[in-house]
């Protein structure tokens, strides 16, 4: 393997690690959003048949 190929491979690895970190952040954010939505659903169910408006922040996330 030439030095240039090694540098390209190393850069690719660094780029992939950065992308992996960014994807982890997105997954963490989505998990938090899903948990908040689930909590909203559980609260709405505990209120019985009374309709409950979804908070605007969840409407923005889930397109409701």
C-alpha positions as CSV (number, residue, x, y, z in Angstrom):
1,X,0.0,0.0,0.0
2,X,1.4,3.4,-1.0
3,X,1.5,6.3,1.4
4,X,-1.2,8.1,-0.6
5,X,-3.5,5.1,-0.4
6,X,-2.9,4.9,3.3
7,X,-3.7,8.6,3.8
8,X,-6.9,8.2,1.8
9,X,-7.9,5.1,3.8
10,X,-7.2,6.9,7.0
11,X,-9.2,10.0,5.9
12,X,-12.1,7.7,5.0
13,X,-12.0,6.1,8.4
14,X,-12.0,9.5,10.1
15,X,-14.9,10.6,7.9
16,X,-16.9,7.4,8.7
17,X,-16.3,8.0,12.5
18,X,-17.6,11.5,12.2
19,X,-20.6,10.3,10.3
20,X,-21.2,7.6,12.9
21,X,-21.1,10.2,15.7
22,X,-23.6,12.4,13.9
23,X,-25.9,9.4,13.4
24,X,-25.7,8.5,17.1
25,X,-26.8,12.0,17.9
26,X,-29.8,11.8,15.6
27,X,-30.8,8.4,17.1
28,X,-30.5,9.9,20.6
29,X,-32.7,12.8,19.6
30,X,-35.3,10.6,17.9
31,X,-35.4,8.3,21.0
32,X,-36.0,11.4,23.2
33,X,-38.8,12.6,20.9
34,X,-40.4,9.1,20.8
35,X,-40.3,9.0,24.6
36,X,-41.9,12.4,24.9
37,X,-44.6,11.3,22.4
38,X,-45.2,8.1,24.4
39,X,-45.5,10.1,27.6
40,X,-48.0,12.4,25.9
41,X,-50.1,9.4,24.8
42,X,-50.1,7.9,28.3
43,X,-51.1,11.2,29.8
44,X,-53.9,11.6,27.2
45,X,-55.2,8.1,27.9
46,X,-55.2,8.7,31.6
47,X,-57.5,11.7,31.0
48,X,-60.2,9.5,29.7
49,X,-62.4,10.5,26.8
50,X,-61.5,14.2,27.1
51,X,-59.6,15.2,24.0
52,X,-56.1,16.5,24.6
53,X,-54.3,18.7,22.3
54,X,-50.8,17.6,21.3
55,X,-48.1,20.1,22.4
56,X,-46.8,22.2,19.5
57,X,-43.3,20.8,19.8
58,X,-44.6,17.3,19.3
59,X,-46.8,18.4,16.4
60,X,-43.7,19.8,14.7
61,X,-41.8,16.5,15.2
62,X,-44.5,14.1,14.3
63,X,-46.4,16.2,11.7
64,X,-49.7,16.0,13.6
